[in-house]
């Protein structure tokens, strides 16, 4: 355990990662301040020193993970004109599924106060699925401009379908992510969707 009074590097992320492990292993009902600090190997009062309480902690965890996912989606900007369009989108979708653990997505809904504060955060501009959808749309339109996506393709609708699929996979896969079988199923679902959405609108990958 970290010595009393000694600063812990990256404490916020350490507590968030510990909470994810607790929820994945034992379910949302097992998430308590003590469970988080024990999992993080920190002093019992550390969480309440840095957060007003468990509801604020859960709110900040959910908002942080959505913000991280939005940043992952923004990476598509650097892939414009490179690789295959479907391949680029598939890779980012699968990365999003890893960066948004299924237990965390629904965690705030188990705590009414945290749910309210999370919604307030989103209404105040914290990134969520809409930011991810915007990144998908911007990427597809950039590829359209380069001629790698047909002019008749509806970029906004394709992006909406992808975000809807991400949300569905997040809410239906097991708490722990489903292991190799769950990852393979997510990849297969994503590839089939991309084939249906982009197949008529993109040339074959060289």
C-alpha positions as CSV (number, residue, x, y, z in Angstrom):
1,X,0.0,0.0,0.0
2,X,1.2,3.5,-0.7
3,X,2.7,5.1,2.4
4,X,0.5,7.6,4.2
5,X,1.1,11.2,3.2
6,X,3.1,10.3,0.0
7,X,1.7,11.7,-3.3
8,X,0.5,8.9,-5.6
9,X,1.3,9.6,-9.3
10,X,-1.7,9.6,-11.7
11,X,-4.0,8.9,-8.7
12,X,-7.1,9.8,-10.7
13,X,-6.4,7.3,-13.4
14,X,-5.3,4.7,-10.9
15,X,-8.7,4.9,-9.1
16,X,-10.6,4.9,-12.3
17,X,-8.8,1.8,-13.6
18,X,-9.4,0.1,-10.2
19,X,-13.1,0.9,-10.4
20,X,-13.3,-0.7,-13.9
21,X,-11.7,-3.9,-12.6
22,X,-14.1,-4.1,-9.6
23,X,-17.2,-3.6,-11.9
24,X,-15.9,-6.1,-14.5
25,X,-15.2,-8.7,-11.9
26,X,-17.9,-8.3,-9.3
27,X,-20.6,-6.1,-11.0
28,X,-21.8,-2.5,-10.4
29,X,-23.4,-3.4,-7.0
30,X,-19.9,-4.2,-5.6
31,X,-18.5,-0.7,-6.4
32,X,-17.9,1.0,-3.0
33,X,-15.3,3.6,-2.0
34,X,-13.5,0.9,0.0
35,X,-13.6,-1.6,-2.9
36,X,-12.0,1.0,-5.2
37,X,-9.2,2.0,-2.8
38,X,-8.4,-1.6,-1.9
39,X,-8.2,-2.5,-5.6
40,X,-6.0,0.5,-6.2
41,X,-3.9,-0.3,-3.2
42,X,-4.4,3.1,-1.7
43,X,-5.4,4.4,1.7
44,X,-9.1,4.0,2.6
45,X,-9.8,7.8,2.6
46,X,-8.0,8.6,-0.7
47,X,-11.1,8.6,-2.9
48,X,-13.1,11.0,-0.6
49,X,-10.0,13.3,-0.4
50,X,-10.2,13.9,-4.1
51,X,-13.9,13.5,-4.8
52,X,-17.0,14.7,-2.9
53,X,-18.3,11.2,-2.8
54,X,-18.9,8.0,-4.7
55,X,-21.5,9.6,-7.0
56,X,-19.1,12.3,-8.0
57,X,-16.4,9.7,-8.6
58,X,-18.7,7.6,-10.8
59,X,-19.8,10.7,-12.7
60,X,-16.2,11.7,-13.4
61,X,-15.2,8.2,-14.4
62,X,-18.0,7.9,-16.9
63,X,-17.3,11.4,-18.4
64,X,-13.6,10.6,-18.5
65,X,-14.1,7.4,-20.4
66,X,-16.4,9.0,-22.9
67,X,-13.9,11.8,-23.4
68,X,-11.2,9.2,-24.0
69,X,-13.3,7.5,-26.6
70,X,-14.1,10.7,-28.4
71,X,-10.3,11.3,-28.6
72,X,-9.8,7.9,-30.1
73,X,-12.5,8.7,-32.8
74,X,-10.6,11.9,-33.6
75,X,-7.6,9.8,-34.7
76,X,-9.5,9.1,-37.9
77,X,-8.5,12.5,-39.1
78,X,-4.9,11.2,-39.4
79,X,-6.0,8.2,-41.5
80,X,-7.7,10.2,-44.3
81,X,-6.3,9.0,-47.7
82,X,-4.4,6.1,-46.1
83,X,-5.3,2.4,-45.9
84,X,-8.8,1.2,-46.7
85,X,-11.8,3.2,-45.6
86,X,-13.6,0.2,-44.1
87,X,-10.4,-1.0,-42.4
88,X,-9.8,2.4,-40.8
89,X,-13.4,2.6,-39.5
90,X,-13.3,-1.0,-38.2
91,X,-10.0,-0.4,-36.3
92,X,-11.4,2.7,-34.6
93,X,-14.7,1.0,-33.7
94,X,-12.9,-1.9,-32.1
95,X,-10.6,0.6,-30.2
96,X,-13.7,2.4,-28.9
97,X,-15.1,-0.9,-27.6
98,X,-11.9,-1.4,-25.6
99,X,-11.9,2.2,-24.3
100,X,-15.5,2.1,-23.1
101,X,-15.8,-0.9,-20.8
102,X,-19.4,-2.2,-20.9
103,X,-19.8,-2.0,-17.1
104,X,-18.7,1.6,-17.1
105,X,-21.2,2.6,-19.8
106,X,-24.2,1.6,-17.6
107,X,-22.5,2.3,-14.3
108,X,-24.0,5.8,-13.8
109,X,-27.5,4.4,-14.4
110,X,-27.2,2.3,-11.2
111,X,-26.9,5.5,-9.2
112,X,-29.6,8.2,-9.7
113,X,-27.5,11.1,-8.5
114,X,-24.5,10.1,-10.7
115,X,-26.9,9.6,-13.7
116,X,-28.3,13.1,-13.2
117,X,-24.8,14.6,-13.0
118,X,-23.6,12.6,-16.0
119,X,-26.5,13.9,-18.1
120,X,-25.8,17.5,-16.9
121,X,-22.2,17.0,-18.0
122,X,-23.2,15.9,-21.4
123,X,-25.6,18.8,-21.7
124,X,-22.8,21.1,-20.7
125,X,-20.7,19.9,-23.6
126,X,-18.8,16.9,-22.3
127,X,-18.1,14.6,-25.3
128,X,-20.3,11.6,-25.8
129,X,-21.7,9.5,-28.7
130,X,-22.5,12.7,-30.6
131,X,-18.8,13.7,-30.7
132,X,-17.9,10.2,-31.9
133,X,-20.5,10.4,-34.6
134,X,-19.2,13.9,-35.7
135,X,-15.7,12.4,-36.1
136,X,-17.0,9.5,-38.2
137,X,-19.0,11.9,-40.4
138,X,-16.0,14.3,-40.8
139,X,-13.7,11.3,-41.8
140,X,-16.2,9.9,-44.3
141,X,-16.7,13.3,-45.9
142,X,-12.9,13.8,-46.2
143,X,-12.6,10.5,-47.9
144,X,-15.5,11.5,-50.1
145,X,-13.5,14.6,-51.1
146,X,-10.6,12.4,-52.1
147,X,-12.8,10.1,-54.2
148,X,-12.3,7.1,-51.9
149,X,-16.0,7.2,-51.0
150,X,-18.7,7.7,-53.7
151,X,-20.3,11.1,-53.9
152,X,-23.7,9.5,-53.4
153,X,-22.8,8.0,-50.1
154,X,-24.7,9.5,-47.1
155,X,-21.8,10.1,-44.7
156,X,-23.9,11.3,-41.8
157,X,-26.2,8.3,-42.0
158,X,-23.3,5.8,-42.2
159,X,-21.8,7.5,-39.2
160,X,-25.0,7.3,-37.3
161,X,-25.3,3.5,-38.1
162,X,-21.8,3.0,-36.8
163,X,-22.4,4.8,-33.6
164,X,-25.6,2.9,-33.1
165,X,-23.7,-0.4,-33.5
166,X,-21.0,0.7,-31.0
167,X,-23.7,1.5,-28.5
168,X,-25.5,-1.8,-29.1
169,X,-22.3,-3.8,-28.7
170,X,-21.3,-2.0,-25.6
171,X,-24.7,-2.6,-23.9
172,X,-25.1,-6.2,-24.9
173,X,-21.6,-7.8,-24.4
174,X,-20.6,-9.3,-21.1
175,X,-19.2,-7.2,-18.3
176,X,-15.7,-8.3,-18.9
177,X,-15.8,-7.7,-22.6
178,X,-16.5,-11.3,-23.6
179,X,-12.9,-12.4,-23.9
180,X,-11.6,-13.6,-27.3
181,X,-15.1,-14.8,-28.3
182,X,-16.6,-11.4,-27.5
183,X,-13.9,-9.6,-29.4
184,X,-14.2,-11.9,-32.4
185,X,-18.0,-11.4,-32.4
186,X,-17.6,-7.6,-32.2
187,X,-15.1,-7.6,-35.1
188,X,-17.4,-9.8,-37.2
189,X,-20.5,-7.6,-36.5
190,X,-18.5,-4.5,-37.4
191,X,-17.1,-5.9,-40.6
192,X,-20.5,-7.1,-41.8
193,X,-22.0,-3.7,-41.1
194,X,-19.2,-1.9,-42.9
195,X,-19.5,-4.2,-45.9
196,X,-23.2,-3.4,-46.1
197,X,-22.8,0.3,-45.6
198,X,-19.7,0.9,-47.7
199,X,-19.6,-1.9,-50.1
200,X,-21.5,-0.1,-52.9
201,X,-19.6,3.1,-52.3
202,X,-15.9,2.3,-52.1
203,X,-13.4,0.8,-54.5
204,X,-11.7,-2.4,-53.4
205,X,-8.7,-1.9,-51.2
206,X,-5.4,-2.3,-53.2
